[in-house]
Amino acid sequence: MDEEDALRKELRQFIGTLAYHPHPSGHLVYTDGVAFLAERARLAWLIHLIAFWQPHALKDAWLREIQFWELRIEDSKGTLTCLRDADDIAFRQRLPKCDSALDYVRVYVQNGVLMLPSEH
């Protein structure tokens, strides 16, 4: 089992949270699973980007309730996408330089809480 597979297995074990971690921006809180993701996959910057986009996202009535976020990394370049639903892209940001232990990440923001799919 390689590092990415091991990390994905660990992430699936998060099915709830004991604490909510406030983001310094005040725009959202995140779960223990997301805190683990940030540390282990070197994705603290992803939390900051999602928090940065919240004022824009919250102008959309659908995104006020739930947001689906996908990060794809290929050749050290990334694309961060916010979706209203599976195929309904709200906006997208290209990232010229990315570093992570994972090449694909999906997280959710529901009612101001950033969480892993297993915590949703």
C-alpha positions in Angstrom: 0.0 0.0 0.0 1.5 3.3 -1.0 1.4 6.6 1.0 -1.7 7.9 -0.9 -3.7 4.7 -0.3 -2.8 4.6 3.3 -3.8 8.2 3.8 -7.1 7.7 2.1 -7.8 4.7 4.3 -7.1 6.9 7.4 -9.3 9.6 6.1 -12.3 7.2 5.7 -12.2 6.5 9.4 -13.5 10.0 10.2 -17.2 9.7 10.5 -17.9 12.5 12.9 -16.0 15.2 14.8 -15.2 15.8 18.5 -14.4 19.5 17.9 -15.0 22.2 15.4 -11.9 24.3 14.5 -12.6 27.9 13.6 -10.9 29.4 10.6 -9.2 32.7 11.4 -11.3 34.4 8.7 -14.5 33.7 10.7 -16.1 32.4 7.5 -16.2 28.8 8.4 -15.3 26.1 10.9 -13.8 22.7 10.0 -13.9 19.2 11.5 -11.2 17.0 13.0 -11.1 15.1 9.7 -10.3 18.3 7.8 -7.7 19.2 10.4 -6.1 15.8 9.8 -6.3 16.2 6.0 -4.6 19.6 6.3 -1.7 18.3 8.4 -1.1 14.9 6.8 -1.7 15.8 3.2 -0.1 19.2 3.4 -3.3 20.9 2.6 -3.7 23.7 5.1 -3.6 26.1 2.2 -6.8 24.4 0.8 -8.8 25.4 3.9 -7.6 29.0 3.5 -8.6 29.0 -0.1 -12.1 27.7 0.6 -12.5 30.2 3.4 -11.3 33.0 1.1 -14.1 32.0 -1.4 -16.9 32.0 1.2 -18.0 35.7 0.8 -18.4 35.0 -3.0 -20.0 31.6 -2.5 -22.5 32.9 0.1 -24.0 35.2 -2.5 -25.5 32.1 -4.2 -28.6 30.9 -2.5 -27.8 27.2 -3.2 -24.2 27.5 -2.0 -25.4 29.0 1.3 -26.7 25.5 2.3 -24.1 23.2 0.7 -21.0 23.5 -1.4 -19.0 20.6 -3.0 -15.3 21.4 -3.4 -12.9 19.3 -5.6 -9.2 19.7 -5.8 -7.4 18.0 -8.6 -3.6 18.1 -8.9 -1.6 17.0 -11.9 2.0 17.8 -12.7 2.2 20.1 -9.6 -0.6 22.2 -11.0 -4.1 22.3 -9.5 -7.7 23.1 -10.1 -10.0 24.0 -7.3 -13.7 23.7 -8.2 -16.8 24.7 -6.3 -20.0 22.9 -7.3 -23.6 23.3 -6.4 -24.3 19.7 -7.3 -22.4 16.9 -9.2 -22.3 18.7 -12.6 -23.2 22.3 -11.6 -20.0 24.3 -11.4 -20.3 27.5 -9.5 -16.7 28.7 -10.0 -13.2 27.4 -10.6 -9.7 28.5 -9.7 -6.5 27.4 -11.5 -3.5 26.9 -9.2 -0.1 27.3 -10.9 1.8 25.4 -8.1 0.4 22.8 -5.7 1.9 20.4 -3.3 0.0 17.6 -1.6 0.2 14.0 -0.7 -3.1 13.5 -2.6 -3.8 14.2 -6.2 -7.6 14.4 -5.7 -9.6 15.7 -2.7 -13.3 16.2 -2.3 -14.7 18.1 0.7 -18.0 19.8 1.6 -19.2 23.0 3.2 -22.6 22.6 4.8 -24.0 25.5 6.8 -20.6 26.9 7.4 -18.9 23.6 8.3 -16.0 22.3 6.2 -16.0 18.4 6.3 -14.8 15.3 4.7 -17.2 13.2 2.6 -17.2 10.5 5.3 -18.2 13.1 7.9 -21.1 14.4 5.7 
